[in-house]
Amino acid sequence: MTEERKTFKVTGMSCAACSARIEKALKSADGITDVDAVFSSNMVSVTYDPDRIDEDAIKRELSRAGYPVAEKADDGGGWDIRAIGVSAVLTVILTIYAMGPMFGLRVPLQSDPALYGTVQLLLALPVVVLGRKFFVKGIPALLHRSPTMDTLVSLGSGTAFLYSTYLTAASYLGADSVSGICFDSAAMIITLISVGKWLEFRSRIRADDAVSRLLTLIPEETSVVRDGAEVRIPVSELAVGDLVAVRPGERIPADGRVAEGRTSVDESMLTGEPMPVLKEEGAEVFTGTMNVDGAFRFTVEKTGGDTFVSEIAAMLEEAKATKAPVARMADRVAAVFVPTVIAIAVLAAIGWFLSGRDAGFSLNVMISVLVISCPCALGLATPLAITVGSGKAAEHGILFRDAASLERSGRVDSIILDKTGTLTLGRPRVTGFEGDGDVLPAVMAAESMSEHPVGKAIVEYCRERGIEPAEVSGFEYTVGKGISFTSGGRRMTAGSAGLFGSEHSADDGTTHVVVSVDGEQKAIVSLSDSLREGATETVSLLQERGVATVVVSGDGESSVRRVADECGIREVHAGALPGDKTERVKDLQVAGRTVMMVGDGINDSPALAQADVGVAMGSGTNIALGSADVVLLNDDLYNLPRTVDYGRRTLRNIKENLFLAFCYNAVCIPIAAGLPYLLGMAEFDHMPMIAAAAMSLSSLSVVTNALRLRRFDPEY
């Protein structure tokens, strides 16, 4: 069976109980194997068998559950700010009119119970109509035995409205029932919760701006070379193979390779690196990056959703649409929370009524319990922290594939590092020179004709020292040995020690290139794979955080040991095959460790897959994106401790949010159920309004705490 995974953005998902309902409904459909519904982002991620169910059928299942797929962007999260504004004005007027007499304020018609109740009814009715979404979704959910937050709100405000309407009607028949009317509570519940949900939505937008920032950097128009002339066209019309002209200060509209020109490109929006990157003919360029100082042309290789920035955006969206393991506990609680709250509310009302309290008081208690216990804060605790944490990490070029990866990064206590390309640069650099420096101009000129990494390193060494190349001829290359050439009438060679019968060799990973002139040795160039900048400091930072560091490499013992000693790593495993790396990961896991494996995403893919957190170093190739839990878009080794720090800080934030949510319900439900009255404390006739305000504040407190992560930025 071949499974596929698709993410849908839906409308109407407003609480953790909603997400539980969606998951329950979709999992019952034939062909769907797994569902993650995350209400903080309105995302539903579905794993399914395409041979048994298609996307259209999944959309129909979502609509049948009451959560249709959003066909276009919704900038208000389903909350109409104009309707909320009208509701707020009417609710303020109604509250003053209803509560004024309690504070000595005389209001019109207060002496006529029937008319006094009717005025309140007329003020409350538009608020109820404008807040009908609670009833449209909440009541059917109750009838389907899957109650949600909307169910609690609709039951609370609906009961208050209907009971007050009954008392108003009874007053026309002579009953003195005006004191039990609570139209203001019915309206206040809807208005306060609508305002709270809108504020919560706007806060979530702030938490969720990493993807939108990336996508807004893509230009709308660009210049394409057609028939030798540059013409402006919409970026949406670009095709693979087009030749695009980019001027200084313009953003690059697609992925491709430089065909003409030379420039510097600011890629900080992708990698977090502040310094522009030199781009010459043949270099890759990426969508949304900024051309700094030179005009150039490039050939388009990828457009639209196939571009690298789109892949990054998709990864961030996927992280938002998945759940961290710690969220499962909150989901299980939320699934039974709403039915439990309804039962508590009904039992509390019956208990107070049987104890001698009147129907109005008992209903107030029931309404208060229903409203104050909405599980929004519980459901927001994890996904919001995940969204903010992954967005902040992305600013440093750290991409988490899903929510579970971010959480597991916070639990890492062991890290396995590959040597070549991770701790080291993965390419040779000249580390020493002995002999006659006069040979270097000729060697530089000859090595520039070679594509060998050793030759490139020697050319770079000469350039750094301002050496100008000499004229050479008669160039010959011997595979695995070296080069020979003529310069100034003399025959010269540069190559491995064995080519000349020399004894120069090393077992510490150092390569020696011997230069001879007319058969006489004149110089020795020493090269080795150098440590990356910050390698030693990175290992130290990891060890300070209690993370055990291990080097596992396929290279020889001496070269691996040399690098490990320079970095301060004691545990070394050299000569390791890919299978050996995987076994080392397993050994640590059996010992109870949470293991992060760092490699290049290709040779190390088995170990990356086995590790609790697999991290791919480098420029974020498609292979790396497909094989690792975390992708580092640049070569900044400091991103390794940053990955751990972001994981730990996010995990701590999740625990704080869950603590706030659980404490809120543990304290507020007994209060709403009548504990203050039981203890003889002052009674509050308008407890439902206080409950509505408290519910909204609980959600906002969790949102505010999650947004604190935006200020976290490791200072190294």
N, C-alpha and C positions, 0 to 999 in steps of 0.2 A: 504493500500500500504506500503510495506517495502522498505525503501530506503537504499542504500549503498553509501559510499564515497570512491573514489579511486584517488590517486595522480599519475600523469604521469610526467616524465621528458622529455621534447621535445627539438628539435633542431631548430635553426633559429629564435627564439623569441628575437628580438633585441631592442624593444622600447615599450612604453605604447600603441601606436597605434596597434602594433602586438597583445598585450594581449587583446585589445578591439575587434580586428578582430576574435581572437579565441573564445572569450566569445560569440560574436554574432553568429558565425558559429555553435557552439555546442548547444547553447540554442534553436536553431531552429530544432534540431534533436529530434525525438519522444523518450520520456523516460528520457530525461535529464532535471532535475529541477533547477540545480544551477551550476555555473561554476566560479571558481576563477583562473585567469591566471596571474601569477606574473613573469614578464620578468627578474627581477633581479636574480631569482633563476632558471629560465626556468622551473618552476613547473606549472602544470595545475591540479587543484583539482576539481573533477567532482562529483556531487551528482546525482544519477540516480536510476531508477526503474529497478532492474535486470530482472523483468518479461517482460520488453519491449525492453531493449537494454543491450548488454553484453560488456565486456571489449574490445573484438576484434572489435566490431562495433564502439566503441568510438575511438579506435586507427585509424580506417579507416577514421572517420570524421576529426580527427586531420591531417592526411596525406592529405586529400582532401583540407583542409584549407591551406596547405603548411607548416605544422609544425609537421613532423613525430616524433614519440616517439623514443627517443635515446635507442638503443639496448645495448650500452656499454658506459662506462665512457668517457667523452670528456674532455681532460685536457687543451683544448685551447679555449673552448667556441665557436668552429666553426671557429676560427681565426687562420689560418696557419701562424706561425711566419716566416717560410722560404719565403712564398709568399710575406708577408709584407716586409721582408728584401730586396727582389729583387725589389719590387715596390719602396721602399724608395731610393735605389741606383739610379734607372732609373729616378725617379722624381727629385732628386738632380741634376743629369746631365742635364736633360731637363730644369730645372729652370735656371741653370747657362747659358745654351745655349740660352734660350729664352730671359732672362732679361739682359744678359751680355752687349749687345750693348747699353742698356739704361744708363749704368754706364761707357761707354767708353771702354769696353772690346771687342776686335775683336775676332770673332769666325768664323770658317770655313763656307763658302757658304752664309754668311749673305748678300752679295751683289746680290745674285740670289734669288728672292722671292719664286720661285717655289721650288727650291731645299732646301732652308732654311725651308719652311713649311713642305716639305717631311721628312726631318730629324726629325723634331719635331713629326710628325705623327708616324714615326717608333719607336721613343722613348716612345710615349704615348700609342701606341696600346697594348704592353704587360701589361702595368699597368691596362688598361681597362679590358683586358682578365682575369688577375689575380683577379680583383675586380668584376668579373661577378656575384657574389652572390647578389650584390645590384640590378642588373638588373633582374636576374632570379626571385627574390622575389618581387622586387618593381613594375615592370611593370604589372605582373598579378594582384597584389593587386589593382593597379589603375583601371585596366579593370573590376575588380569585385566591383568597387566603395567602396573599403575599403583601401585607401592609408595608407602607413606606413612610418616610417623613411627611409626604403630602397627606397621607391618611391621618396622621396625628393632628396636623394643622386643620384639615377639613373637619375632623370629628370635634376638635376643640372649638373652633370658631363657629362651625355649623350648629353645634349643640347650643352654644350661647345665643346665637341669632334666633334659632327656632324657639327656644325657651322664652326669650324676651318677646318674640312675636306673639306667642301664646298668652303671656301676661298682659300684653297691650290689648289683645282682643278681649281678654277677660275683664279688663278695666272698663270697656264699653258696656259690660253687663253689670257693672256696679262693684266689681271686686277692687279692693284697695291693694294693688300689687305693684305699684310703681317702684317700691324699694328693691324689688328683686330683678328689675330690668338691667341687662348688662350688654346692651347693644355696643357700648363703647369698648367693652372687652373683645367682642367679636371683631370689630373693625380694627382695634389696636393689634390684635394677634396677627391678622393678615398684613397690615401695614408694616409693623416692626420686623416681621420675618422677611417680607419682601425687600425692605431696605437692607436688612442684614445680609440676605442672599446676594443682592446686587453689589454691596460693598465687598462681600466675600469674592464674588466673581471678578471684580476689578482688581482685587489683590492677587487673585490667581493669575490674572493676565500679567501682572508685574512679575510674578514668579516664573511665568512661562514665556519670557521674551527672548530666550536664547535662539530658538528656531526662527522666530519672526525677524530677529536682527540679521541672521544669516541670509534669509531669503530676500530681505529688502535691499541687500547690497548688490543684487543682480540688476544691471542697467536695463532700461526699457528699449533703447535703440543702440545701434552700433553701425560702424562703417565697413562695408564689404567691397572688395575689389571685383568689379564686373567689367569685362572688356577693357581692362587697363585703367579704368576710372573708379574712384571711390564714390559709393552711393550709400545713403543712410537707409537702413531698413529696421523694422521691429526685430528684437532679439528672437521672438517666437518663430520667425521665418528662417533663422539660421539652419543650415544643413551641414552634415559631415562633409568635409572636403573644401568648404568655403575658405577663402583667404580673407582674413579680417585685419583691418588697420586700426591700431590703437595709439592714441596720442598721449602725451604726458598729462597726468591728472584724471585720466579716464579709467573706469573699471573694466576688467576683462569679462566679456559676455558669455564665454564658453570655455570648455577645456580643450587644449590643443598643444601644439609645439611651435616654437619660434621658427619662422621661415626666413625672415629678413630682419636685420637690425640688432641692436644691443641696448639693454635697458636694465633698470633695477625695479623690482616689484615688491610692494608691501604685502606680505602674506600673513600678517598678524591676525586677521580675522579667522584664519584657518588654524594656524600653528601657535599663536600667542607670542611668536618671536617678534620683537620690536624692530629689528634691523632689516632693511630691504635686502632682497636676494638678487644677485646678478643673474640675468637671463641672456644667454647668447643663442646662436642658431642651434636648433635641436633640443633646447631646454623645454621642459614642460611648464605650461602656465595653466592657472585654474580660475574657474568662474568666480567673479565677485572680488578678486584681488585687485589692488590698485597699482596701475602703472605710474611710477614715480617721476622719472627724469628723461626718458628717451622714447622716441617714436619707433614702433616696430610693427611687423606683420606676423601673424601666426595662422597655421592651418588648423581648422576646427576638427577635433576628433570625437568630442562628445557634446551633446546639447541636452537642454531640458532636464528631465528626471534622471538621465544617465550620468550627469556631471558629478564631480567629487563633492561639491558643496551640497548637492541634493542627497547624496548618500549619507553625508554627515547629518543633514536635517532628518532623514529617515531614521537614522540611529537614535537621535534624540527623541523623535516621536515614539519610536518603539520602546525606549526606556520609560516614557510617560505612560505607555499603554500596558505595561507589565507591572506585576506586583512583587514587592520584596517579601521574602518569607515571613518577616515579622508582621506584615500586613494581613497574613492569613488568619492570625489570631483575632485581629480586630474584625475581620469579615465574619468569622464564626460567631463572634459576640453579636454583631449587628444583625445577623440573620434571625436570631431569636429575641433580639432586644425589643423590637417594636411590638410583637405579640405579647411579650411579658409586660411592657409598659401599659398596653391597653387593659390587660388583666388587672394590674395594680390600680389603675385609675378607676375601673368599675368597682373593684372590691373596696377601695377607699371611700368612694361615694356611698356605696351600700352601707358600709360600716358606720359612717357619720350619720346617715339617715336613720339607721336603726338605733343609734345612740341618742336620738332625740333632736338632732339638728333638722332644720327645714330643708325642703327640696332645693331652694336656691343656693344655700350654703354647700350642700352635697354636690350639686352640679359644678359650682365654682371649684371645688377640690378636684373633681374629675377633669375639668377643662385644664386646670393648672398643671396637673400631672402629665396630661397628654402633650401639652405644648412645651413644657420645660425639658422634656426628655428626648426631643428630636436628636437622632444620632449623628448629626452632621459633624460635630467636632471629632467624634470617634473615627468617622470615615475619612476625614481630612488629614488626620495625624500623620499617616505615612506618605501618601502620594504627593502632598505638597512639599514635604521635606525632600523627597526624591527629586522632584522637579527642580527645586531651587538648587540643591546640591549638584546635580548633574549639569545644570546650566552654568553654575559658577566654575566647575571643573573644566567645562568646554572652553572657557575664556583662556585657559592655559594650554589648550590643545589636548585635553584629556577627555576621551569619549568613552562612556560606559555603554555597553551594548544593551543592558536592561537593568531594571531596578534591583534584581537579585545580585548583580555584579557589584553595584555600588554598596549594598549592604555587606556583602562578603568582604569587600576591601576594608571595611571598618573592623573586621575580625581577624585580619591577617596577622600571624605571628612568626611566619617563616617566609623567606624569599629566596628563590633559586635564580641565579643570574648566569646567563651564557656569557662567555668571554668575548669572542670575536663579534664585533658589531654592536655589542651592548655596553660592556665596560670599556672596550677599546673602539677605535674608529672603524675597524674593519678594513683598513687599507694601510699599506706601508708608508712610513715617513722616514726621512733621513735623520738619524740620531747621532751620526758621527762621521768625521772625514779625516783621513790621515794621508799625508803625502804631498805631491806637487800640485798646487792649486791651478797651475797653468793648463792642466789638461781639461779643466771643467768647461770652458767655452765649446770645445770640440765635442765632449761627451754630451753636453746639453743639446747641441744641434742634432747629434745622431739619435739620442733618446727621444727627441720630439717626433721622430719618424716612427716610433714604436707605440703600440697601443697597450703594452704591458704595464701593469700597475707600478712595478719597480721603476720603469723608465719614466712614468709620469711623476713619481715622487722625486726623482732626481732633477727633472726639469723644474718642478715647483721649488725645490731647494735652491737651485741656481737663480731663478727669478727673484726669490726673496732677498737674494744678496746682490741684485742689480747686475748680474753677469749677462753679457750679450753673447749670443751664439756665434760660433765661427762657421766658416764654409767647410762643408764635408762632401765627400763623394764616395762611390764604391760601397754603398751601404749593403750589408748582408746580415740576415738574422738566422740564428741557429736555435731551433725550438728547444726549450729547456736549458739552454746554455748561455746565450747572450748575443751580442752584436759585434760586428767588425766594420771598420770604415777607414777612409783615408782623409787626412787633414794636414795641410802644410807640407805635403810630400812624404808624410810618415804614416805607416799602417798602424792603426790603433784597434784595441779590443776592449770591451767592457762586458763582464759577465760573471757567472758563478765561479767560485774558487776552483771547482773541479775542472773547469775548462782549461785552466793553466797549470794544473798539477800542484796548486797551492795547498797549503795545509790550513788555510784560514777557514774555519767553520765554527759553529757555535751550537750549543744545545739549549740555549735560553730563549729561542724564538727569534734571534737576531739573524738577518740576512746580510751577507757581505758581498759586495760587487767589487771585483778587482779590475783596475784599469791598467793596461799595459801599452807601451809605445815601442814599436819594432821589437816585440818579444820581451821587453824589459818592464817588470812591474814598477809602476810609478805612483799609484794611489789605491786606497781602499775606502769604499763608501759603505757605511753600516746603516742598515735600515731595520726598523721593527714596527710592529703594530702598536701605536701609542695609545695611552689611556685617553678616554674622552675627558673634556673639560668638566671638572666637578665630580669625577668618579669617586675620589677618596672622600670628599665632603658628603656625597650622597650616601655612601655606605655608613659613614659616621652618623648621619641623621636617622637612618633606618635603625641602627643599633641603639641610638638614644631612645627610640620609641619601643624598644623591647622586641624588635623584629630580628630574628636570627638570620644571618646572611650566609649563603652557600654559593660557591662557584662550581658549575658543572659544565665541562667543555670537552669537545672532541680533540682538542690540541694536546701536544705532549706535556708531560708532567712539569718539566722545567719552565716552559713558557707560561703555563697556567699558574704555576706557583709564584713566578715573578710578578704577574699582574695581581694575584691575590695578596701578596705581601705588600705591594705598593698601596693597595686599597684598604688594608687592615682586615682582610677576611681570613679566618683560620681554617675553615672546612673547605677542602678542595677535592674535586673528583675529575681527574683528567682522562683523556682517551675514551670518552663516553660516546657511545653510539646513540641515535635517537631513542632506541628502546631502553638504554641504560638511564637516560634522563627521565623517562616515564617511570621507571622503577624507583628512582630516587624520590620522585614526587609521592609515589604510593607509600614508600617507607615512612616518610614524614607524616602522611595522613593517617597511617596505621598507628603512629605514635600519638595521635590526637591533635596534630598541628593543622592550622588553616594555612594553606600554602599558596603563595603567589609565584608563578613562573614567568620569567621575563626572557623573551627571545625575539627572533625576527619574523615570526609568524609563518615560516615556510619549513625549514629544517626541523624546527622545534615544535611543529604542530601537534604531534601526539602528546608531548608533555604539556603543551598549552591547554589542550583539551582535558587532560587528566587533572590539572591543577584546579584548586577552588577558584582562583582568579588567574586567567591567562592574559599576559600583557604583551602586546606587539609593539616593539620599538620601530622608529623610522618614520618615513614620510606617509604612512597610511595607505599602502597599496591595497588593491582589491583583495589580494590573498590575505593580507593582514586583517582587513575588515571582516573577512569571513571566518577567520580561525581563532580570534581572541575575544575575551570578555571585555577587555579594555584596550583601546588603541591610542597610542601617543603619537600625535601628528607631527611632532618635532623630535629632535635628538637631545632635548634637554633632560639630562638624567635626574635633575631635581624634581621632575614630574613623578618619579617613583615614590618618594616620601610624600609628595603632595597628594598622590592617589590614595595613599593610606590615610592621610590627614582628612581629606574630604570624606572618605568613607566613615572614619571614626566620628567626625563632627556631625555628619548627617545622621548616623545611627544614634548618636546622643540626642540630637534634635527630635528624632522620631520618638524616643523613649520619653522625652520631656512632653511632647505633644500628647502621647497616650496617657501619661500621668495626669495632665491637665484635663483631658476628656473624661477619664474614669473618675477622678476626684470630683469634677463638676457634677456628674450624675449621682455619685454616691452621696453628695451633700444636698443637692437640690431636689431630688425626688422625694426624700422624706419631708423636706420643708413644704413642698407643694402638696404632699398628701395630708398635711395638717399637723405636723409635729409641733409648730409654734402654738397652735390652738390647744393641743393636748397638754402642753406645758404651762398653759394659762397666760401666754404672752398676748400682746395686742393683736386683734384681728384686722385683716386687710380685706376690705370689700372688693378690691380690684386686683386680687392676686393673679388672675389670668394675664393681665397686662404686664405685671412684673415678670411673670414666667416667660412671656414672649420676648421681653427685652433681655432677660437672662440667657435665653436660648441663643439669640443672635450674638450676644456678647461672648458666649462660649466658643462659637465658631470663629469669631474674629480674633479671639485670644490665641487660638491655635494657628490661624493664618499669620498673625503678627509674629508669633514665635518662629514659625517656619521662615518668614522673610528675614529674620535676623541672620540667617545663613548667607544672605547676600553681602553682608559686611565682612564675612570671614575670608581672609586672604593670607595664606602662609607667607611669612616675611623671609624668604630665602630664594 
